[in-house]
Amino acid sequence: MAEVTALFWDLGGVVLTNGWDRTARHAAVEKFGLNMAEFDERHDAFFNGLETGRISLPEYLERTVFYRERAFTLDDFKKFVFDRSQILPESFPVLGEVAKTKKYFVAALNNESFEINEYRIETFNLRAYFNVFFSSCYMGLRKPENEIYRRALYMAHRKPAECVFIDDRALNVESAKQVGMRGIHFQNANQLRSELAAHGVKLDAK
């Protein structure tokens, strides 16, 4: 079996909380008193464009929330969205241990809108851990489409068999395996350490 030279990480649900998932959206609906059915219908219409970088977060919010007058501002809502992002304290250090070895090409492969992605990169100093960000908003593609994995591999100049992909969603891991990558379906930090070790990935725990 080929030696692992690269690790591709999902962010939300693995090392950070999800940025704008169903739980966060429903919390926003409750906090701001939105109509759930109305919001969900509009969200479904514009979410793919948001995550593939074709529309901005302000444009998405104008179409899903601010198409009528509200008692709160766009900035109020954006702050709520950004505040959903937090470090996952048990698993984030695993990423740090991998990065410290300096043995591996470490890439993010995540679905995220441009503004939330940029916020998370800056707020959590993610450039200190990742060599590159193959985010859906930059790639114009989303997981679980196989093509986003293929393009990330082409751009990284890596063979699939030498790459491990880590994600908390089984379908995304399945797609990575379809293009020849190894996959870890993330459950918790201990399981992640164990499966990385099984793939021969060394961690620097110092």
N, C-alpha and C positions, 0 to 999 in steps of 0.2 A: 504494500500500500504506500502511496506517495506521502512524503513528509508534509505536514501542514506548514504553509508559509504565510497564510492570510486568514484573517477572521473578519467576517461581515456581521455587523450587529444591527438588529432592530433597536430603537431607542425606547419608545413608549411601551411600558409593560415589561421591560427587561432591566434597564438601568435608570430610567426616569418614569414618572407617571405618564399616562397618556395625555396628549396635548388637548385634543378636542374630540373626545370619544362620546359615546352615547350617555355615559354617566355624567360627564361634564355638561353636555347639552341639556340633559334633563334637569340638572341643578340650576342651569341658567334660566330655563323655562319657569321653574318654581320661584327663583329669586326675583326675576323681573316681571313676573305675572303674564307670561306669553301664553298664547293658545297652542297647546301641544300639537294637535293635529295639523294646524296651519303651519307651524314652524317646521315640523317633520317633513311635510310635503315640499316646502320650499328648500329645505336643506338637501333633500334627495335630488332636487333638480340642479343644484349648484355645487355640491360637495366635490364631485369628481374634478370639475374645473378648478376649484380651490386647491386641491391637493396636487394637481399636475401643473400648477403655476400659470394657468390660463386666465384666472381672475384673482384679484388681490383680496386680502381679508376685508378691507373696508367695502369693496364692491359686494362681496359675499354677504356682509352684514347689512348693507343697504337693501339687498334683495330678500333677505330672510327675516330681518328684524325691523329695519328702519324704512320700510315701504309705507309706513304710516307714522304719524306723530307719536312720540313716546315721552314719558315723564322722566326719562334718563337719557344720558348722552352716549354717543358712539364711544367716547373715551372711557366712560364708566363700564360699558360692556366689554371693550377690549381689555381693560385691566382685569376684569373677572376672568376672561379667557386665558390671559397670560398667567394669572395666579394659580391656575390648575396645575402648572408644571412644577414638579418637585423631584428631588433625587430619591431614588429607592435605596435606603441606607445599607441594606444587606448585600445587594447585588452590584451596586455601583463600584465598590472597592475591587470586585473581581476584574472589571474593566481596567482599573488602575494598575492592578498587578500584571495584567497582560501587557499593557502599554510600557510599564517600567522595564520589562525584559528587553525591549527594543529588538526583539527577534522576529517580530511578525509585522506584516502589513495589516493595519487595523483600519477598517472602513465602516462607516454607518451606511445602512441600506434600509431606509425608513420611508413611510408614507407621512408626509406633513406638508402643510401650507407654508409658503415662503416666509411670511412674517413670524409665525410661531416657530418655525425651524430656526430662523436667524436669532430670535429671542433666546431660544434654548441653547444654541451654540455659544452665544455671548454670556448669558447668565451663569451657565455651569462650566465655562471655560473648556468646552469640549474639544477645541483645537489641541489642547494638551494631551488628548487621548487618541484622537483619530487622525490618520493621514489624509483622509478625504471623506466627503459626504456625498454619497449617491442617493440623495433624497428625491422623492417623487416630484417635488416642485422644481427641481433642477433638471430632472431626467425627462419630464413630460410623460411619465408612465408610473403606474402604481402596482405594488404587490396586490394580489398574487399573480399578475401577468408574467409569464415566463420571460418576456423580452427584457424587463428591467434587470433581471439577474444576468442575462446574457450580456447586455450592454455594460453592466458594472464589471463583469469579468474581462470583457474586451478592453475597457478603459484602464483596468488595473493590470493588464497584461499577465493574468494568472490563469492557470489551468484549473478547471472545476474541481478535480480530485484533490488538489492541494488547499482547498478553501473550505472553511467551516462557516455555516450561516446559523445565526442564533435568533430565534423569534419566539414570542409567547403565543402565537397563533399557529395551530397545526397546519392549516391550509397553506400558509406562507412557507413553512418548512418543507411541505410536500412539493411545492413549486421549485424550490431551490434544489431539491433532490432530483427533480425531473430534468434539470439542466446539468446534472452531474456533480453538484456540490454535496458536501456532507452537511448534515443538519442536526441541530439541537433544538428540541421543543422545550423552551424554558419553562420551568416550574418554580424553582427557588434557587437561592444562591448555592446551597450545598450540592444540589443536583447538577447545577451548571459547572461547578468546580470538578465534580466527579466525571462528567461527560467530556469536559475539555481534556482532563488527564487521560481518559480512554482514547482520545484522538492524538495523544502524544504532545499536547500543548503544555508548555512549562509556565508556571506562574511565579512571579517574584513577590513573595509575601512579606518582604522586609520593609 
